[in-house]
Amino acid sequence: MNDMTKERMEELIEIINKANYNYYVLDAPTITDQEFDKYLNELIKIEEKHPEWSKVDSPTKRVGGEVLDKFDKVRHKIPMMSLQDVFNLDEVRDFDRKIRNAHVNPEYVCELKIDGLSVSLQYENGILVKAATRGDGTVGEDITHNVKTIKTIPLMLNEKIDIEVRGEIYMSKETLRKLNEERRKKNQVQLQNPRNAAAGSIRQLDSSIAAKRNLDSWIYHLPNPEDYNIKTHKEALDFMKKLGFKINPNNKYTKSIDEVIDFIKDRTEQRHSLPYEIDGIVIKVNDLQMQKKLGYTAKYPKWAVAYKFPAEEVLTRLKDIIFTVGRTGQITPNAVLEPVIIMGTTVSRATLHNEEYVKEKDLRIGDIVSIRKAGDIIPEVVKPIKTRRKGKEIKFEMIKNCPKCESPLERRGTVDYYCPNNLCPARKVESFIHFVSRDAMNIDGFGDRIMEDFCNFGFLKTLPDIYLLKNHKEELVELEGFGNKSINKLLDNIEKSKENSLERLLFGLGISNVGQKTAKILAQNFKTIDDIMTKKREDFTSIQDIGEIIAQSIYDYFQIQENITTIKKLQELGVNTKYLGNDTKKTEEFSNKSFILTGSLERFTRDEASNIIESLGGRTVNSVSRKTDVVIVGKNPGSKLEKANALGIPVWEEEEFFTKIKKYQ
């Protein structure tokens, strides 16, 4: 780490402290939860690597924010600690692994993570005497006068007992909708979400305002269960329910981490159907003696963790726009982003497609932008947050020359620019990367940097050169970052790829407009690449799913002598150019029919089911229309099933699908 990293730490401390003040003191959040989590996690990593840089005023030493002076302060007898966040299922399993490494064999209680405001409730002789917010974890705010207006929080318990319990105050979705409807009529500012609405309501000096907000609560924690002879967290929940507290019925007792994962998956699917907002699942070791054995870090209990649902949209900064050259020469602008977690993975780049895309969205370097994953896979820049602009953002300008070879760009069609130089080194590298990719020849061990190095050092000039790398083994081993083991593994993978079926080679060649599906159709229909090379355009259009444009692209590719030379050389080097798959069976239920797959299948993966359908003469499509013949549904099917029912399209359950294909196997 260098001085810049230390400067970054100082910058992060300033950002987070300001965000905490705006959120907890002014009740006017200026950044999203996702942004806050991203900055805090970055700071935690820096301090873990360089503890000598850690500062007393670092927000990592705090649990929440400052306390409002307009409320009396309340010191918590037992600190209200927050939970460590995890963002994907691998991290959930890692949490379980760490616990087992401590020689603990755990059972868990899973709870919905309510998107609201944490509260501590104190009772004396069964009577509510004090309610307080978390505050900074040690000192909170006295909100008793407002909490007493919440009907689900008992003013008197079912037993005359001294006790403190903790939970969450929240506002339901319907309450927020009605509240905003009233505010709209009065031309008042709309409340953004239930959590902010709940926090704002509970901080009103006038309790009559809070009373009108119809707040609700769930209770989920007993800080000192040993005082009541309680042995497990589940017993504590049952005990608090018996006293009259509202306990969430969706809590689940689980005996293994696999059951925890199943619960997370189910609730991820069902979260939007709940009448209140949740932003994750809390997982707690059930046995209290085990909790005690596991103990605490300086900030978190080691026996609990909060899995946060993948964000549907998150905010981050657009640091730069750079340009890449594809294997066809197409120039693509790309967003360089401050790294942000989306759906459990860190994203720092996103395609911006073309000049028009950037200009329509009015994206500027320096903007705070909204990011999501299109189709839950590909990062997509949704829009700039124009209200966050400070006037220093830089407007986008399309480049005029290729960023790699400086050739003047050509505009083709209405939106796309191309580098016309067939010998552009960037185009060549991209074509090699595509050829070895997983869906093409699937040669593991070729990263983008490795491929670029091999091209720059002159080892790769044409695709067949990949299969001649074995002749340069001694030179490759001497390159920085390589060794005998890694080079041997790479060369083995290259040799293994010679056995691939024809469709992989066809896709890897990079024929314009020929994707995986078309490559497989070609392989199934013509069987050898030699046969394909002799065909005319009309031979291709006679095949279902191959239109005029694709047919012309295939025909044109095999009219170029350089491409024929490449294929002949690959054949000489032993690369298979024949279709190795099974011939398509003609079946009444599948032949020439289109299928939709929706929901989670238990017997097959999506790819396996698609391959079976294709082997029986059918094809899979992505969207439901009147031309769809059958919809196959698994667990938790989505809107595609509703649309199919509305259109009267036949629906097969997975078991029916399995029965139909079984007779052909």
C-alpha positions in Angstrom: 0.0 0.0 0.0 1.2 3.5 -0.7 0.4 7.1 0.4 -2.5 7.2 -2.0 -4.1 4.3 -0.1 -3.8 6.2 3.1 -5.3 9.3 1.4 -8.1 7.0 0.2 -8.7 5.9 3.8 -9.0 9.5 5.0 -11.4 10.2 2.1 -13.6 7.2 3.0 -13.7 8.3 6.7 -14.9 11.7 5.7 -17.6 10.3 3.3 -18.9 7.8 5.8 -19.0 10.2 8.8 -20.9 12.7 6.7 -23.3 10.0 5.5 -23.9 8.9 9.1 -24.5 12.5 10.2 -27.0 13.1 7.4 -28.8 9.9 8.0 -29.0 9.6 11.8 -28.9 13.3 12.8 -30.5 15.2 10.0 -32.8 12.3 8.9 -31.9 13.3 5.3 -29.9 10.5 3.7 -27.6 11.6 0.8 -26.3 8.2 -0.3 -28.0 4.8 -0.7 -27.4 1.8 1.6 -25.5 0.1 -1.2 -23.1 3.1 -1.5 -22.7 3.1 2.2 -21.9 -0.6 2.4 -19.4 -0.3 -0.5 -17.5 2.5 1.2 -17.5 0.9 4.6 -16.3 -2.5 3.3 -13.5 -0.7 1.4 -12.4 1.1 4.6 -12.6 -2.2 6.6 -10.3 -3.9 4.1 -7.7 -1.0 4.2 -7.7 -1.0 8.0 -7.4 -4.8 8.2 -4.3 -4.6 6.0 -2.8 -1.6 7.7 -4.0 -1.5 11.4 -1.3 1.0 12.1 -3.2 3.6 10.0 -6.5 3.0 11.9 -7.9 6.2 13.5 -9.9 6.7 16.7 -12.6 8.5 14.8 -12.9 5.9 12.1 -16.6 4.9 11.4 -15.5 1.2 11.7 -15.2 1.8 15.5 -18.9 2.8 15.5 -22.1 0.8 15.0 -24.4 3.6 14.0 -24.5 7.4 14.0 -24.7 10.4 16.3 -27.6 11.1 18.7 -30.1 13.9 18.1 -29.8 16.6 20.8 -33.5 17.2 20.7 -34.1 13.8 22.4 -32.9 12.7 25.7 -29.9 10.3 25.6 -30.2 6.7 26.8 -27.2 4.5 27.6 -27.7 0.9 26.7 -26.8 -1.5 29.6 -25.8 -4.1 27.0 -24.5 -2.5 23.7 -26.7 -2.8 20.6 -24.2 -4.3 18.2 -24.8 -4.5 14.5 -24.3 -7.7 12.4 -21.6 -8.4 9.8 -23.0 -8.3 6.3 -22.5 -11.0 3.6 -23.6 -10.6 0.0 -23.6 -14.1 -1.5 -24.3 -17.7 -0.7 -20.6 -18.6 -0.7 -20.0 -16.1 2.1 -23.0 -17.7 4.0 -21.3 -21.1 3.7 -18.0 -19.6 4.8 -19.8 -18.2 7.9 -20.9 -21.8 8.7 -17.4 -23.1 8.0 -15.8 -20.7 10.5 -18.2 -21.8 13.2 -17.5 -25.5 12.6 -13.8 -24.7 12.7 -14.3 -23.5 16.2 -15.5 -27.1 17.0 -19.1 -26.1 17.1 -21.8 -28.1 15.4 -24.5 -25.5 14.9 -28.2 -25.4 14.3 -29.6 -22.0 13.1 -32.6 -19.7 13.4 -33.2 -17.7 10.2 -35.1 -14.4 10.5 -36.3 -11.9 7.9 -34.1 -8.7 8.0 -36.7 -6.0 8.4 -36.0 -2.7 6.7 -36.9 -0.4 9.5 -35.5 1.2 12.7 -33.9 -0.8 15.5 -35.4 -0.3 19.0 -34.7 -1.3 22.6 -37.7 -1.7 24.9 -37.4 -1.8 28.7 -40.1 -3.0 31.0 -40.3 -2.8 34.8 -42.8 -5.1 36.5 -44.3 -5.7 33.1 -44.9 -2.0 32.3 -43.1 -0.2 29.4 -40.9 2.4 30.9 -38.3 3.2 28.2 -37.9 2.9 24.4 -34.6 3.9 22.7 -33.0 3.8 19.3 -29.7 2.1 18.7 -27.8 5.4 18.2 -24.1 4.6 18.2 -24.7 1.2 19.8 -23.8 2.5 23.3 -26.0 5.6 23.6 -29.3 6.0 21.8 -32.3 8.3 21.8 -35.3 8.2 24.1 -38.3 7.7 21.8 -40.7 6.3 24.4 -43.4 8.9 23.8 -43.7 7.8 20.1 -43.2 4.1 20.7 -46.2 4.1 23.0 -48.4 5.0 20.0 -47.4 1.8 18.2 -50.3 -0.7 18.7 -48.2 -3.8 18.3 -45.8 -2.9 21.1 -47.5 -3.8 24.4 -47.7 -1.2 27.1 -48.2 -4.0 29.6 -46.8 -7.6 29.4 -48.6 -10.8 30.2 -46.3 -11.2 33.2 -45.1 -8.7 35.8 -41.5 -9.0 34.8 -38.4 -6.8 34.4 -37.0 -7.3 30.9 -35.3 -5.6 27.9 -36.1 -6.8 24.4 -35.0 -5.5 21.0 -36.6 -5.4 17.6 -37.5 -3.3 14.6 -40.0 -0.6 14.0 -41.2 -0.4 10.5 -43.9 0.9 8.2 -45.9 -1.4 5.9 -46.0 -0.9 2.1 -49.7 -0.2 2.2 -49.3 2.4 5.0 -46.7 4.2 3.0 -48.8 4.2 -0.1 -51.8 5.7 1.8 -49.5 8.3 3.5 -48.0 9.4 0.2 -51.5 9.6 -1.3 -52.5 12.0 1.4 -49.2 14.0 1.0 -49.8 14.2 -2.7 -53.1 15.8 -2.2 -51.5 18.4 0.1 -48.6 19.0 -2.4 -46.1 17.7 0.1 -42.9 15.9 -0.7 -43.3 12.1 -1.2 -41.6 9.8 1.3 -39.1 7.6 -0.6 -39.4 4.3 1.1 -40.9 2.6 4.2 -37.7 2.7 6.3 -37.1 6.4 5.9 -40.8 7.0 6.6 -40.6 4.9 9.8 -37.4 6.7 10.9 -38.9 10.1 10.2 -42.1 9.2 12.1 -40.4 7.9 15.2 -38.3 11.1 15.5 -41.2 13.4 15.6 -41.4 15.6 18.8 -45.1 15.6 18.6 -46.3 12.0 19.3 -49.6 12.7 17.7 -47.9 12.7 14.3 -46.3 9.3 15.0 -49.7 8.0 16.1 -51.1 8.8 12.7 -48.4 7.0 10.8 -49.6 3.5 11.8 -46.1 2.1 12.6 -45.6 -1.6 13.4 -42.9 -3.8 15.0 -41.3 -7.2 15.1 -39.3 -8.3 18.2 -36.3 -10.6 17.6 -33.7 -10.4 20.4 -33.4 -10.9 24.2 -30.1 -9.5 25.3 -29.8 -11.5 28.6 -31.6 -14.8 28.1 -29.6 -16.6 30.8 -31.5 -14.5 33.4 -34.7 -16.3 32.4 -33.1 -19.8 32.2 -33.4 -19.9 28.4 -31.0 -22.2 26.5 -31.7 -21.4 22.8 -32.6 -18.4 20.7 -35.7 -20.3 19.5 -36.8 -20.6 23.2 -36.1 -16.8 23.6 -38.4 -16.0 20.7 -41.1 -18.3 22.1 -40.7 -16.7 25.5 -41.1 -13.2 24.1 -44.1 -14.2 22.1 -45.7 -15.6 25.3 -45.1 -12.3 27.0 -47.2 -10.5 24.3 -44.6 -9.3 21.8 -45.1 -9.6 18.1 -42.7 -12.3 16.7 -42.4 -12.8 13.0 -44.1 -16.0 11.9 -41.6 -16.4 9.0 -38.7 -17.2 11.4 -37.4 -20.7 10.6 -35.5 -23.1 12.8 -32.9 -25.0 10.6 -30.7 -28.0 11.3 -28.1 -27.4 8.6 -26.5 -24.7 6.4 -28.2 -26.4 3.4 -31.6 -25.6 5.0 -30.4 -22.1 5.6 -29.6 -21.7 1.9 -33.0 -23.1 0.9 -34.7 -20.6 3.2 -32.7 -17.8 1.6 -33.6 -18.9 -1.9 -37.3 -19.2 -1.0 -37.5 -15.8 0.7 -35.6 -14.1 -2.1 -38.3 -15.3 -4.5 -41.1 -14.3 -2.1 -39.8 -11.0 -0.6 -41.9 -8.8 -2.9 -45.1 -10.5 -1.9 -44.6 -9.6 1.8 -46.6 -6.6 3.1 -43.4 -5.0 4.4 -39.9 -4.4 3.1 -37.1 -6.8 3.9 -33.5 -6.4 2.7 -32.0 -9.8 3.7 -32.0 -12.7 6.1 -30.4 -12.8 9.6 -28.8 -16.2 10.5 -28.2 -16.9 14.2 -26.6 -19.9 15.9 -29.5 -21.3 18.0 -27.7 -22.7 21.0 -26.8 -19.9 23.5 -23.9 -21.7 25.0 -22.4 -22.0 21.5 -23.0 -18.3 21.0 -21.1 -17.6 24.2 -18.2 -19.9 23.1 -18.0 -18.1 19.7 -18.0 -14.7 21.3 -17.6 -11.3 19.5 -15.2 -9.3 17.4 -14.8 -5.6 18.3 -17.8 -4.8 16.1 -19.9 -7.9 15.5 -21.1 -11.1 17.2 -19.3 -14.2 15.6 -22.5 -16.3 16.0 -24.7 -14.3 13.6 -24.5 -12.8 10.2 -26.8 -10.8 7.9 -27.2 -12.0 4.3 -28.2 -8.9 2.3 -30.3 -9.5 -0.8 -28.6 -8.5 -4.1 -29.5 -5.0 -4.9 -31.9 -4.5 -7.8 -30.3 -1.2 -8.5 -27.3 0.4 -6.9 -25.5 3.7 -7.2 -21.8 4.3 -7.9 -19.6 6.8 -9.6 -18.8 6.8 -13.4 -15.1 7.4 -13.2 -14.3 7.2 -16.9 -15.5 6.1 -20.3 -13.0 4.0 -22.3 -13.3 2.4 -25.8 -12.6 -1.2 -26.8 -12.2 -2.7 -30.2 -14.1 -6.0 -30.9 -13.1 -8.8 -33.2 -15.2 -7.3 -36.0 -13.7 -3.9 -35.5 -16.8 -2.5 -33.7 -15.9 0.3 -31.3 -17.7 0.1 -27.9 -17.7 2.7 -25.2 -17.4 1.2 -21.7 -18.1 2.6 -18.3 -15.3 2.5 -15.7 -17.1 2.5 -12.3 -16.1 2.7 -8.7 -16.4 -1.0 -7.7 -19.8 -1.8 -6.4 -21.5 -5.0 -5.3 -24.5 -6.0 -7.4 -26.3 -9.3 -6.8 -23.4 -10.7 -4.9 -20.6 -9.8 -7.3 -18.3 -6.8 -7.6 -18.8 -4.7 -10.8 -16.3 -2.1 -12.0 -17.1 -2.1 -15.7 -20.2 -2.0 -17.8 -20.8 -1.7 -21.6 -22.4 1.5 -22.9 -23.1 -0.1 -26.3 -22.7 2.9 -28.6 -22.6 6.7 -29.0 -26.4 7.1 -29.1 -26.9 5.0 -25.9 -24.5 7.4 -24.0 -26.0 10.6 -25.4 -29.6 9.5 -24.9 -28.9 8.8 -21.2 -26.8 12.0 -21.0 -24.0 10.2 -19.1 -21.1 12.3 -18.0 -17.7 11.3 -16.5 -18.0 12.0 -12.8 -21.7 11.3 -12.6 -23.3 9.2 -9.9 -25.1 6.5 -11.9 -27.6 3.8 -11.2 -26.4 0.3 -12.0 -28.4 -3.0 -12.3 -27.8 -6.4 -13.8 -29.8 -6.9 -17.0 -31.3 -10.4 -16.9 -29.6 -10.8 -13.6 -26.3 -11.3 -15.4 -24.9 -8.3 -17.4 -24.1 -5.1 -15.6 -26.1 -2.2 -17.1 -25.9 1.6 -16.5 -29.5 2.7 -16.1 -29.3 6.4 -15.7 -27.3 9.3 -14.2 -28.5 10.9 -11.0 -28.6 14.4 -12.2 -29.5 15.9 -8.8 -26.1 14.7 -7.6 -24.2 16.7 -10.2 -21.8 19.4 -9.0 -21.0 21.0 -12.4 -17.6 19.5 -12.8 -18.8 16.4 -14.8 -17.4 15.9 -18.3 -19.7 15.5 -21.3 -19.2 12.5 -23.5 -17.5 12.8 -26.9 -17.2 10.0 -29.4 -13.6 9.3 -30.5 -12.6 9.8 -34.2 -9.8 7.3 -34.4 -9.2 3.6 -33.3 -7.8 3.6 -29.8 -5.4 0.8 -30.8 -4.1 1.5 -34.3 -5.2 5.2 -34.8 -7.1 4.4 -38.0 -10.0 6.8 -38.8 -13.2 5.2 -37.7 -16.1 4.4 -40.1 -19.7 4.8 -39.2 -21.9 1.9 -40.4 -25.6 2.0 -40.0 -27.1 4.6 -37.7 -25.2 4.1 -34.4 -22.1 1.9 -34.8 -18.5 2.9 -35.5 -15.8 0.5 -36.8 -12.1 0.3 -37.1 -11.6 -0.6 -40.9 -8.1 -2.0 -40.4 -8.3 -5.8 -40.7 -4.8 -6.0 -39.2 -5.6 -3.9 -36.2 -3.9 -5.7 -33.2 -6.9 -5.2 -31.0 -9.2 -7.0 -33.5 -6.8 -9.9 -33.7 -6.5 -10.2 -29.9 -10.3 -10.1 -29.5 -10.7 -12.8 -32.2 -8.3 -15.1 -30.3 -10.0 -14.5 -27.0 -13.3 -15.4 -28.5 -11.9 -18.5 -30.1 -10.6 -19.9 -26.8 -13.7 -18.8 -24.7 -15.8 -21.2 -22.7 -18.7 -21.4 -25.2 -16.3 -21.8 -28.1 -13.2 -24.0 -28.0 -13.2 -23.8 -24.2 -9.4 -23.7 -23.7 -8.9 -22.9 -20.0 -5.8 -21.0 -19.0 -6.0 -18.2 -21.5 -6.8 -15.0 -19.7 -7.1 -11.7 -21.7 -3.7 -10.5 -20.5 -2.0 -13.8 -21.4 -3.5 -13.7 -24.9 -2.4 -10.1 -25.4 1.2 -11.0 -24.2 1.4 -14.0 -26.6 0.3 -11.7 -29.5 2.7 -8.9 -28.6 5.6 -11.4 -28.3 4.8 -12.8 -31.7 3.7 -16.3 -30.7 0.2 -15.8 -32.1 -0.5 -14.3 -35.5 -3.3 -16.6 -36.8 -5.7 -18.9 -35.0 -3.8 -22.1 -36.0 -0.8 -20.7 -34.1 -2.7 -21.6 -30.9 -2.0 -25.2 -31.7 1.6 -24.5 -32.5 2.4 -23.0 -29.0 3.8 -26.3 -28.0 6.8 -25.6 -30.3 7.6 -22.5 -28.1 7.3 -24.2 -24.7 10.8 -23.3 -23.6 10.3 -19.6 -24.5 6.9 -19.5 -22.8 8.2 -20.9 -19.6 10.8 -18.1 -19.4 8.1 -15.4 -19.6 7.4 -13.5 -16.3 4.4 -15.0 -14.5 4.7 -18.4 -16.2 6.3 -21.7 -15.2 6.4 -25.3 -16.3 3.2 -26.3 -14.4 1.0 -23.5 -15.8 2.3 -23.9 -19.4 2.0 -27.7 -19.3 -1.6 -27.3 -18.2 -2.4 -24.8 -20.9 -0.8 -26.9 -23.6 -2.8 -30.0 -22.4 -6.0 -27.9 -22.6 -5.1 -26.8 -26.1 -4.6 -30.5 -27.2 -7.9 -31.5 -25.5 -9.8 -28.9 -27.5 -9.0 -30.6 -30.7 -11.7 -33.2 -29.8 -14.5 -30.6 -29.6 -17.6 -31.1 -31.8 -18.0 -29.0 -34.9 -20.5 -26.5 -33.4 -17.8 -25.2 -31.0 -15.4 -24.5 -33.8 -18.0 -22.8 -35.9 -18.9 -20.5 -33.0 -15.2 -19.9 -32.3 -14.4 -18.8 -35.8 -16.3 -15.6 -35.2 -18.5 -15.7 -38.3 -20.6 -12.5 -38.3 -24.2 -13.1 -36.8 -23.5 -16.7 -36.0 -24.0 -17.4 -32.3 -24.0 -20.6 -30.3 -27.5 -21.7 -31.4 -26.9 -21.1 -35.1 -23.6 -22.8 -34.9 -25.3 -25.9 -33.5 -28.0 -25.8 -36.1 -25.4 -25.7 -38.9 -23.4 -28.6 -37.3 -26.5 -30.7 -36.9 -27.7 -30.2 -40.5 -24.4 -30.4 -42.4 -22.3 -32.6 -40.2 -18.9 -31.4 -41.5 -17.2 -28.1 -42.1 -16.2 -29.3 -45.6 -19.9 -29.7 -46.5 -20.7 -26.2 -45.1 -18.0 -24.6 -47.2 -19.6 -25.9 -50.4 -23.1 -24.7 -49.7 -24.9 -21.7 -51.3 -26.9 -19.0 -49.5 -30.2 -20.7 -50.3 -29.0 -23.9 -48.7 -28.8 -22.1 -45.4 -32.1 -20.2 -45.7 -33.9 -23.5 -46.2 -33.1 -24.3 -42.6 -35.6 -23.2 -39.9 -34.2 -20.3 -37.7 -31.6 -19.2 -40.3 -32.8 -16.0 -42.1 -31.4 -14.1 -45.0 -28.9 -12.0 -43.1 -27.4 -14.9 -41.2 -27.3 -17.0 -44.4 -25.5 -14.3 -46.3 -22.9 -13.9 -43.4 -22.2 -17.6 -43.5 -21.8 -17.7 -47.2 -19.6 -14.6 -47.3 -17.3 -16.0 -44.7 -16.5 -19.1 -46.7 -15.8 -17.0 -49.8 -12.7 -15.5 -48.3 -9.6 -17.4 -49.1 -7.9 -16.4 -45.8 -10.7 -18.1 -43.9 -10.5 -21.3 -46.0 -6.7 -21.3 -45.4 -7.3 -21.0 -41.6 -9.7 -24.0 -41.6 -7.4 -26.2 -43.7 -4.5 -25.4 -41.4 -6.6 -26.3 -38.3 -7.6 -29.6 -39.9 -3.9 -30.4 -40.6 -3.1 -29.7 -37.0 -5.7 -32.3 -35.9 -8.6 -30.1 -34.9 -11.9 -32.0 -35.4 -14.3 -30.4 -38.0 -17.1 -32.9 -37.7 -20.3 -32.9 -35.7 -20.0 -35.3 -32.8 -23.5 -34.9 -31.3 -26.4 -37.3 -31.6 -28.7 -36.9 -34.6 -31.9 -35.1 -33.8 -34.8 -37.5 -33.2 -38.1 -36.7 -34.8 -40.9 -36.8 -32.2 -44.5 -35.8 -32.3 -44.4 -33.9 -29.0 -41.2 -31.9 -29.8 -40.5 -31.7 -33.6 -40.7 -28.1 -35.0 -42.2 -26.8 -31.7 -41.0 -23.9 -29.5 -40.6 -24.3 -25.8 -40.3 -21.9 -22.8 -38.5 -22.9 -19.6 -39.5 -21.0 -16.4 -38.9 -21.6 -12.7 -36.3 -23.9 -11.0 -36.1 -27.4 -12.4 -35.0 -30.2 -10.0 -33.9 -32.9 -12.4 -32.1 -30.8 -15.0 -30.2 -27.5 -15.4 -31.6 -25.1 -18.0 -28.9 -26.0 -20.4 -29.5 -29.8 -20.0 -33.3 -29.3 -20.6 -32.6 -27.1 -23.7 -30.2 -29.7 -25.1 -32.8 -32.5 -24.6 -35.5 -30.4 -26.3 -33.2 -29.7 -29.3 -32.2 -33.4 -29.5 -35.9 -34.3 -29.9 -36.4 -31.8 -32.7 -37.7 -28.8 -30.7 -36.2 -25.4 -29.8 -36.2 -23.2 -26.8 -37.1 -19.5 -26.9 -36.9 -16.7 -24.4 -40.2 -14.9 -24.5 -43.8 -16.1 -24.5 -45.9 -15.3 -27.6 -48.8 -16.8 -29.5 -46.2 -18.8 -31.5 -45.0 -20.6 -28.3 -46.1 -24.2 -28.3 -45.4 -25.3 -24.7 -44.3 -23.8 -21.4 -42.3 -26.1 -19.1 -42.5 -24.9 -15.4 -40.4 -25.7 -12.4 -40.6 -24.3 -8.8 -41.4 -20.6 -8.4 -42.3 -19.9 -12.0 -42.4 -16.2 -12.9 -44.6 -14.0 -15.1 -44.1 -16.2 -18.1 -46.5 -18.8 -16.7 -49.1 -16.1 -16.1 -48.7 -14.9 -19.7 -48.9 -18.5 -21.0 -52.2 -19.1 -19.1 -53.6 -15.9 -20.5 -52.8 -17.0 -24.0 -54.0 -20.5 -23.5 -50.6 -22.1 -24.2 -50.2 -25.7 -22.9 -48.2 -25.9 -19.7 -46.1 -29.0 -18.7 -45.0 -29.5 -15.1 -41.4 -30.8 -14.9 -42.6 -34.3 -14.1 -44.8 -34.4 -17.3 -41.8 -33.2 -19.3 -39.6 -35.9 -17.8 -42.3 -38.6 -18.6 -42.4 -37.5 -22.2 -38.7 -37.5 -22.8 -38.1 -40.8 -21.0 -39.6 -42.9 -23.7 -37.0 -41.5 -26.2 -34.0 -42.1 -24.1 
